[in-house]
């Protein structure tokens, strides 16, 4: 916890295991975890009352825009229009949406939302992972480019499907992280040790646990975004 308090009620959707929401919680926001098919609810059925949430945050499914779509065979789901609908209904004071690079081509993202690209390593994290963000009504702060050390390969949603030797072109432009490492290593790289324990106790597969980890925003990156938002909303 950063020591900040009363930064507002935020709804995160669709949350998955909600690493972004956890980062906002650690920075002093009160986060409501919205509907997600992972937990048996659909964000398309969610209609927030106006004026209740100070912020709407999240990463709507991006299969239609993801380079990994050809690898994992996911359908071309695009819930960005639903995310924008929730924002319009909720009428929040701020918005944070994260997604993959290809989402830049979406015609549903409002023109007034500010785009930004962050790298986990520059935010204090361990990996090359890049995520694209759109914010409103302010632009995100930009971290300085880190030039010390060497970032690790990124934990992606498809990591658990890999053996030792697979290497393909990805957003990292390097060999992919193998899928045969201990689960604790993928948690460490994402900055969230122990978070998949309950999934495994419910007899989830290791590949699924890595999948939901890889879909999440690395904790260092999420915390950087949350701090940037906190500075903007408290000015």
N, C-alpha and C positions, 0 to 999 in steps of 0.2 A: 504494500500500500504506500502511495506516495505522500500521504498526509493531507491531501486535498479532501474536501468534504462537500456534500450538497451540490454536486456538479450536474444533477438532473437525472430524471428517469429516462432510460434508453431502451428501445426494443431492438433486439437482434434477430434477424431472420433472413433466410432460413438458417438456423444456427449450426446444424451438424453437431459436433462436439464443442463448438463455439469457442475456439481459441481467441478470436477477435473480441468476443464478449468478455472473456476472462481477462484479457488485457485491459479493457475499459474498466472492469470491476477493480482491478489492481491499482488503477489510476484515480479511483474515487467516484466513479459513476455507479449508479444503481441500474443493473441490467436485467430486463425481463427477456427470457429466452422464448422467442416466438415459435410458431408452428414449423415442423419439418417432417418430411415423410419418414426420416429415420426414426422418429418417435411416434409415428402413426397419425400425424396431422399434416394438412396441406395448406401452404401459405395462400393458395388461391381462394380459400374459404375464410381468410382472415380479414376483418374489417375493423380497424382501430378507431376508437372515438377521437374526434379532432381535439387538439390542444392538450392531450394528456401526456404525450411523450415529448421530452425536450429534444431527443434525437432518434433517428432511425439509422441503424448500421447493419451491415451484412454483405454477403457475397452470393447473389442468386446463381443457381446452377448455370454452368458455362459450357456445357458440352458442345453446343452449336459453334462456339468460337475457339475451343481448345484444340491444340495440336495433338494432345493425347487421345483425342476422340478416335483417330484411326488405329491407335494401339489397343485401346480397351474395348472398342466396339459399342460405346455408349450411344444412346439415341440423341438426336439433336435438340435436347430440351433447352428452351430459352425462357427463363423466368424474370429477365430484366424488366419487361413490361409490367409484370405483377409487382415487382419491387417498387417501380415508379408509381404505380397505382396506390400502394400502401402509403408511400410518402405523401401523395396528394390528399389522401383521406386523413392522414394523421396530422398534417400541417405542423411539422416539427420546427424547432429553431435551427437545427442543423442536420445534415445528411452525410453519411460516409458509406460509399459502396466500393467493394473491392472485386476484382475479376482478373481474367487473363488478358494478355496483350490483344488478342483478336477481338475482344469486346469493344475496342476503339471504333470498330466499324458498325456498331449497333446504332440504328437510327432512333432508338427509343430513349437513349440517354439524353436528358435535357441539355440544351446548348449552354445554359447558365451554370452547369456543374463544372467545377474546376478539375482537370485531369492531372495526375501525377504518377510517376513510376518510382518505386522504392526497391532497394536491394537489401536483403536481410543483413548481410555482412556490414553494410554501411550504417545500419540501425543498431549495431552492437551484437548481432547474432552470429551464427556459425556458418551460414551457407550462402551459396550464390543466388538463392531464390529471389526472383523478381516478381512483384505483384503490382498491378495497376489499380489506382484508386481514383474515385471521383468524389469531390466534396462540395458542399454548399452550406452557407453563403461565403465561405472563405477558402483559400487555397492552403494546402498542407505546407508545413515547413519542409525544407529539404536537408537531409543529413549531409555532412561532409563525406567525400569519397575516402574510404579507408584504404591505405596503401601498405599497411603492415600485415605480415602473415599471409596465409593462403586460405581462402574459404573452402569449406567442404562442399561436396556434391549435395544437391537439394533432395529433400524428401518430397516426392511427388505422389499423386494419387495412384499411379501405376507402379510404384516401386516394388510393392509386394508380389508382383507377377514375374519378377526377374530372378534369374539365377546368377551365376558368378560372372558370366562373360558378355552379357548383352551390352552393346554400345550403339546408340543411334543418335541422330542429330536432334537436339532439343533446344529449349530456350537458354540452357546453360552453355551450349556449344562445347560441351565436354562429355566424357563418358558418364553414363548414368550410375547412380548409387545402386549397388546390388541389393537384391531382395532377400538375402540369406543372413543378414546381420541380426543380432539380438534385438528384440523389440525396444528394449531400453535405450539402444543407440539411436533409433529413429526419434524417440521421445526427447533424448538429450539434444539432438540437432534442431528440433523444433522448440526447445526451451521449456518443455512441459513434462518433466519426469513424473512417471506414475499415473498419468491421466487415463491410460487405456486399461488399467487394472480391472475396473468393473466390467468392461466389455469382455475381457478374457474370462472373468469369473462367470459370466453369462454364456460361456462356451462360444464366443465369437471366434472366427478364424483369425490367425495372425495377419493374413493378407487383407482382411477387412479392416482390422485395427490400423494397419499402415495406410490403407486407403483413406480413412477418415482423418488420420493425422495429416496426410499429404494434401488433403483438400483445405486444411486449416491455414490460417495466417501464422507464420512463426511468431513466437511470443515477443521477441525483441522488436520486430517490425510492428506488431499490434500495439505494443506499449509506446513506441515512438509516435504512432498515429494518434493514440489516445492523449498523449501529452500535448501534441500539437493542437488537437481539438480543445483540450482544457484551457490552453493559453488563449485560444481564439474566443471561447465563449465567456471567459472571465475578464476580458479587457473592458 
